[in-house]
Amino acid sequence: MDIGKVTGTGRSASRAIGYHVMLALATLAVMAAAAAGLTLALWLASFFFVASQHVNPLHAGFHTWPDAALAWHDGHLPNQGRRLAGAGLFGVVLAFGAPARGL
């Protein structure tokens, strides 16, 4: 069955390897950007949660928001759910929405 293609006109082996290397590097770059965005979102969520508590937000670390979420889930932070959810949402929107808006 003839589909109109001439056989043997594919890429050479070195060009095929180069293509796959570039594809792998692009995939790693996207994964690194996503990891950096999640890290930034976590820090921003912690920053805004600590600021909503009227404490110096520069003392917020990466662990502050997850610790507060676990404490709220265990009942140690009553009436703080809205602040916690708002800080998390604001952190994610700023970390991923601002760069996307810039594109």
Secondary structure, DSSP 4 states (H G I P E B T S, - for coil): ---SPPTT-S--HHHHHHHHHHHHHHHHHHHHHHHHHHHHHHHHHHHHHHHHTTS-GGG--TTHHHHHHHHHHHTSSTT-HHHHHHHHHHHHIIIIIHHHHH-
